[in-house]
Amino acid sequence: MAGASYTMPASIAFAAAMAGELGWTPLLNYLLTVTALLVAFYVVFRTGANLRFAEPGLTTAQVMAPLPPGLYLMYHVGSHEARAAMLLTVIVPLFYGLLDFGMRRFLGVTAVYFVAYCALFAVLAWHQPELLRDPDEWIMLIAMAALMVQLGLIGGFVSDLRDVLRRKNRELGEALTRIADMAVHDELTGVYNRHHLVDVLRREVSRAGRGDAVFSVCLMDIDLFKQVNDRHGHLVADEVLRRCARHVESRIRDIDTFGRYGGEEFLLVLPATGAPAARDVAERLRRELADLEFANDAGERFGITVSVGVAVSPRSPSVTVDALLHHADAALYDAKNSGRNRVCSAAAPG
């Protein structure tokens, strides 16, 4: 893009030289200068030296760099018509600032362009006083001022639009992250929800069906949870669910998956875990949850217990998620009927 920007004034300058409006020496000097600028910027970016600056894109430098060579050409042309044509190409790099500048910086750069052109006009008038009596020269100066004001306003407007777009994109990204989080997490406890647990189970069942490894599931239920609700209220009962969920989540491996299966039931998926190890995990968690202490609004302290049903999936393609959950539920039912606050195991379907 920068190369294309330099090509336009170079083409006009070459045409001016062919028409006798510009000497060949100024044209050659211009070409050598802009080539050196392009090579310098290319080397800076390719070597990563631009990363040392506060503005790694070097947009300000790239917008300002073409100005001195352009003014040099405008100084050496022989007529104000040729100078007007070159003026149009000199200001083209300003448009690249629309992609990066804020309003203040854009206005500052346009001001520099205008002051530079005023300086060029003053130098020309010093050497050629008759220019001060040429209305076309004054029209060009006024047009330059009006153009810079317009560019400044447009640049500020685009900058504001870019800021709004950036903010909207950030807000959209945050909203999508929240939605994705809500899709797999239980709103009350913050652990995974039933939908995600079933997805995890499907993947584990598929792996077990290929003969990769066995895995286990532990279906946990808080004993007599209705009594907690009735005696201490729903807010206290909700806190019981949250604390139990947080405790279990903090006491399992990174490869394990734990979530709320429904109501006061929780499900723990233990990949690459056989029956003895799964039962040991369930027993440990049962004891730890029984040691937790809760309090209601009146300061009355109480505890809870859990019953756990453990089921193990063998390496078999015939195993299904429903069958595995059915066996875990049957084991949980046995734990409840055996007096609660205990772990019972059941063989998974073969």
N, C-alpha and C positions, 0 to 999 in steps of 0.2 A: 504493500500500500504506500509506503514511504517512497519507494522507487518510482511508482506511478506518479506520485505527487511532484517529484523532481523532473519527471519526463515532460510534463506539460509546459512549465516555463522554459525548459531547455529547447523544446520544439519551437515555441514562439520566438525564443532568442535566435535560434538558427534561421528561422524565416526572416527575422529582422536583419540578421547579418547578410542574408542573401539579397535583401532589398536595399542594402546600404544604410540601414538605420542603426546598425550596431557594428562595431569593429570586431574582427576575428579574435583579437587578443583578449578583450573582455569576455567573449564567449568561451574561449579556451580556459581562462581563469575560473569562470563559473563552473564549467564541467568538472575541472579538477577538484574544485572545492566541494561540490555536492557529492562527487564520488568518494572523496575522503570522508565526508560525514557519514555516508551510507556504510562504508567499510568499518568506520569506528563504532557506530551503533551495533552493527552485526557482530563484531568481535566482543563488545561488551556483553551483549545478550548471550552469545554462544558460550562464553567463558563463565557466565554467572556472576560477573563483576557487578551487574546491576542490582543484585540482591544486597549489596552493602549500603545502598542508599535508602533513605526513608520512603522514597517513591520508586519502587522496583521497576514499574513500567516506564519510568523516565519520560512520561507523557509531556511534561512541561518542557523538558530539554528538546524533545523531538518536534514539538510545535514551534519552539523559538529558533531552533537551528536553521531552518530555511530562510529566516527573515533577513539576516545580513547578506547572503548571496543574492537574494531577490532584490534588495535595495541597491546592491552593486550594479545589477543589470539595468535597473530603472534609471540609475544615475548616468549610465553610458549611452542609453538610446538617444536618437536624435530628434524625436518628436513626442508630443504629449499623447498622440494616438497610440503609439507603440508602448509608451509608459502605462497608459490606461489598460491595455491588453495584458501587460505583465502584472499589473496590480491585481487583476482578477485571479491570476494563478498564485500570486504570493500569499493571498489570504486563505487559500484552500486548506493548508495544514491546520488552520484554526478549527475546522470542522471535526478533526479527530479528537479535539478536546471535549466535544460533546459526549464522547463515550466514557469520559473519566473525570472531568473537572466538576467541582462544585461551583455554585454561582459566584462566590467571591473570587476564586482563582480564575474562572473564565473571564470575569469582568477585568481582572488585573492584567491578564494576557492581552485581551483586546485593547486595553488602554496602552500597553507597551507598543502594540502594532501601530496604533494611531499616532502616538508620540514619535515613533521612529519615522513614520511617513512625514510628519510635520518637520522633523529634523532634515529629512531628505529635501523637502520643499524649500526649507530655509537655505540649505547649502546651494541648491540649484539657483535660487533667487539671488544669492550672493554673487555667484559667477555669471548669472544671466539676469540682470535686473528687469529686462523686458517681460519676464514671466509674471511679474507682479501686476502687469497691465493686461495680462491675458485672462479673459473671463473663464476660458475652458479650464485653466489650471485651478482657479478658485472653485469651480464646479466640482472638479475631481476631489479637491480637499474636503469640501462639504459632503460630497457623496461618501467619501471614506469615513468621515465622522458618523454620518447616518448609518452606514453599514455596520460599523463597529457597535453602535448602540443596539441595532437590531440583533446582531449576533450575540451580544451580551444578554439581551432579554430572552432570546431563544435558548441560549445555553443554560440560563438559569431555570427556564421552564423544563427543559429536558432533564436537568439535574434533579429537579423536584420529582419528576415522573420516575426517574431511576431510583430515587430514594424510596418512593412509595412502593414501587415494584419489588425492591429488595426487602422492604418490611413485610409486604404481603407474602412473598415467597417464604420468608422466615416464619411468619405466623402459620402459613399453610403447612410447612414442614413440621412445626411443633404440633399442629392439630392432627396431622397424619400419624405422628408418633404416639400421641395420646390415644387415638382411635385404635391403632395397632396394639397398644398396651391393654386397652380396655377389652379388646377382642379375645385376649388369652388370659386375663387376670380376673379374679373374683373381686368385686367392688368392695365388699366388706372387709375381707381379710388380707387382700393384696397378694395372695398366692394364686397359682394357676387355677383356672376354672375347669368345669367338667368337659367342655368342648376341647380344650387343649389336652387334657388328660387322655381323652379317647384317641386323639390324633397320635399322641406318644405311644399309647398301647398298640395302635395299628402298626406303627413302625416296628415296635419290639416284637410283635407277633409275626410280622413278615420276616424279620431277621431270624427268629427262632425256627420258622418254617423252612428256612434255607439251611438250617443246621448250624448257624453261626454260634449261638450261645443260648443257654437258658436264662430266664429272668423271673423275678418274683414281684408280686403285688401285695401290698398290705392295706386292707380296708379297715379304717379306724372309725369308731363311733363313740362319742362322749356319752357315758352312762347317765341315764336319768336326766337328760338335758332339759326336758320339759319342766322338771321340778326347779331347776335353776331359773328358768324363765318365770315360773309362777311365784317363786319365793323372793327373788331378787330383782325382777324386772327385765325388760328386753334390753335396755342399755347395758346392764351388767352382763347379761348373757352374750351380747355382741362382743363385749370386751373379752370374755372367756374364749370365744371363738378366735378372736384376733391374737391373743397371747399364745394360745395353743398352736395356732398356725405358724406364728413367728418362731416359736421355740423349735418345732419340728424342722422348719426350713433351715434354721441355723445349725442343726445337728446332723445333717445328711451330707452325702458327697456331692461334688459338682455334677457328676454324671446322673445322679438320681433326680427324679421329678416328683414333686409333691404339690397337691392342690386340694381344693374343696370340691368334693364329689356331689354334695347336696345336703342342705340342712346342717346337721351337726356331724355329717360323715366326711371323712377325708381319705384320700387315696395316695399311697406312696408307691412309685414304680422304681424297682431296683434292678437295673440292667446287670447282666453277667453275675447274677447272685443266685445261688442254689438255696434249697430249703433250710439247711441248718443256719447259714449266715443270715438269711432273711428273718428267721425266727429270733435270732439273737438281736438283730436290729429292732424288731418289733418289741421285744421284751425290754430292751434298754429304753426305748421311747416311752413305753407304758409306765415304767417306774419313774422316769423323769417328769412326765406329765402329772403323775399322782403326787409328786412332791411340790408342784406349783401351788401357790397360795393366792387367793383372790379376796377382794373385799367389796361389800355393797355400800350404798350411800350412807347407811347407818353405822358403818365401821365394822360390821359383823364380818368375820373372816371365815372362809370356807375353801374347800378343795374339790377337785373333780377326779374321776377315774375314766379310763377308756378301755374298751374291748376291741380286740384286733383279730381279723381273719386274714390268714396268710395263704396264698395260692402260688404255685410254681408252674411255669409253662415249660413243657419239655421241648426237645428239638423235633417238632412234628408239623408237617404242613396242614394237618387236620385241625389244629387248634384255632379257635376264633376268640375275638375279644369278648363277645357275649358269654361264651362258655367259661372263660377264665374269670370274668367278673362274677358269674353265677357261683363258681366254686369258692371264690373269696367271700361272697355274701353268705354262702352256706357255712363257711368256717366262722364268720362273724356271728351268725345265728347260734352256732354251738357255744361260742364264748359267752354270749348273753344268757343262754339257758343254763350254762354251767356256773352261774353266779356273778358274771360280769368281772371287770377289772382283770382280765386275763387274755392270753394269746392262744388261739387255736389254729391249727394248720389243716389244709385239705389238699389232696393231690389234684393237680390240674388235669383236664382231659388229655388223653393220649391220641 
